[in-house]
Amino acid sequence: MELLEPDWNQPRPELTEVLNMCRRIELRDIETRSDAVTQVLQSLRESHCNGGAMFATVSIGADRVFDWYASRNRLLEWDILPRILRREETKAILKELNIGALSNTSKEGEACSTSSTDGFRMDNAFLFEGQLAACLHSGGAYTHPSGDGRDAKQLALNFCDALFQHRFADLSLSTSYAAWKPWFHEIAWDWTAVLFDRQKRLLHILTVTDTD
């Protein structure tokens, strides 16, 4: 089921429904075989030599509660996204992150639509391509940018084409610059970008870190 148009007649699910949904919704690891994705990861790992980069794609099953929030680009309310990132299935896919329990959940009477307890904030999906290009060009702690950035921009363009064919309007983007898990080095090069493809129900997770 596509989530490009919300069901405006569906009432907003309550917190108890959200919590149950986050525990039951089907999550599946999707293997991404793409030279464009491989090239981006190799470049990031070379430039962030004391940290690294990880990428995963997770398929999200149909669920009326999840769909209400996802179709409205509100996956940070009630920490829905962090809760899904802490599911056993996601932890197994990104096991190097050492994802633990949610340490500071939002209060039951409050919903935060723009940020989460892990530093995630709603972002503009149209800006993702530029964010990735800037990360590729700038590099990590021991990288000095060279060239005019065209190569980095092309790598980012290829990455976006391979994953979602530049359908930026179909995506929801959440970004965090916080060291929300032990894998990060809690310094200037921490970056997490989570793209949710509302047409294909795919969650793309990219993490980058480095240290000097």
N, C-alpha and C positions, 0 to 999 in steps of 0.2 A: 504494500500500500504506500503510495506516495504521500508525502507530508507537505506538499507545496501550497495547499490551501487548507486552512483550519476549518474544522467543523464548528461553526459559530453557534450552533444549537446545543452543543454539548456543554453541560455545566462544568465548572472548574473542579477537578478532583481535590479532595482534602488531603492533609498531611498523612493521615494513616494509610490512605490509598497509595500515596506516593512511596511511602516506606515499604509497603508490601510489593509494589511494582519493582522497586530497585532490587529486591531480593529474588524476584521470580522471573524477570524478563530474560528471554533467551539471548545469549551472547555467543557468537561463533568467531573463531580466528579465521581470517581470510588471508591466504598467502598471496602476496603481491609480487608478480614476476614482471618486472619492468626494468629495462636498462636505465631509464631516466631516474627512477627511484634509487637504483643501485649507485649511479654516478653521484647523486646528491649526497648519499650517505658516505660514500668513499671520500668525497671532498671534505665533508664536515669532520670526519674522523681524522683525516690527515691534518687539517688546520687546527682542530681541537685535540691535540695529541695527548694531553694530560687528562682529558675527560672523555668525550666521545659523542656519539649520536645514536639514537634508536628510533625505529619506526615500526608501527603495527597498524593493521586495519582490522576492525571488529565489526561484524554484522549485528545489527540490533533487530530483534524480533518484533513483530507487530504487537502492540499493547495499547489499549484505549487511553490509559492514564499517561503513559509515556508520550503517546501521539499528541495529546492535548498540549503538553508543554513544548515538545519538539517542533510542532507545526507553527508555534508562536514564537520560536527562537527564545525560549525561556528555560533552557536546560540548567541554568545556574540557580534557579529557585529551589529551595529546600536542599541545596547541594546535590541535585540529581546527578550531575556529571561526576563530581568527586566520588559519590557512592558507587556509580557504575565502574569507575576506574579502580575501585577497591574490591570489586567482585573477584572471587577466586579465579574465574576464567580469565579476566584481564590481568590479574597478578601473575598467572602462569605464562601468559603471552609476553609480558614485560617483567620477567622475574628479576632481572638485574636492577630494576628500580627499587626493589625491596619495599614494595607498597605495603603499608600497615593499615591499622584501623583509622577511621576518621576521628581526629583528636579533638576537634572543636566544632561540633555541628551547630547549625543555626537553631535559634530558639524556636519552639513549636509555634509560637504566635507570630512569627515573623518570616517573611520570604524575601530574599535578596535577589533581585532580578538582574543585577549588573555585576556582582562579584561573588566569590565563594571563599570558604575558609582556607583554601589552598592558594589563594592569590589569583585565581582565574577571574578574568573579566571578559565580558562580551566585547567582541572586536568586530571590525568591518571585514568581511570575507574578501572584499575586493582589494584589501591592503596586504593580504597574505603573500602574494607573489613578490611584492616589494620587500616585505620583511624577510622572506627566505633569501632573496637575492642579496640583501644587505648583510645577512649572517654569513653567507657564502663568501662574499667579497671581503668583509672585515676580518673573518677568521677568529682564531682564539687568542690565548695569552701570548703566544710566541709567533704570531703571524703578522706580517706587515702587508697591508693591502697593496696590490700592484695592478696596473692596467686601468682601463676606464670603466670596468664593471660589466662590460657587455657579455663576457663569458659567464659570469655569475647570473646575470639576468636571463641568459638563454637556458642555463641549467634549471633555474626556477620555473621558466615557462614550460620546459619539457616535463618537469615534475607535475605541474598543475594539469597539463594536457593528459598525461598518463593516468592520473588519478580521477579526474572529473571533467576532462575535456573543456576546461575553462568555463564551466557552468557556475560562475561565482554567485549568481543570484539564487542558486539552489542550495547554498551552503550556509551553515551557521559556524562562526569561528569563536573559540574561546582561547585566550592566551594567558600565560603566567610567566613572570620573570622571577618567581620565588623558588627557593630550594625546598619544594614541597615533599621531597623524598630523599633518603640518605644518599642516593646515587649522585645527586647534584652537589656542587662544591660551594654553594652559597657565596658566589662572587659574580662579577659583572657578566659572565657568559652563560648564565642559566636562562634557558628559554624552552617553554613548552607551548606547542600549538596543537589544538584539537579541532579538527574540521568534521562537522557532521553533514553528510550528504543527504538531504531530505528526500531526494528522488530515489536513491538506491538504498537508503537506510544503512549507510556505512559510516563508521567512526574512524577517521584517520588520525593517528597520534604520532607526533614528531617531538622528540626531546633532544636537547643539546646542552652540553656543559663543558667547562674547562677550568683550569686553575694555573697559576704561575708558581 
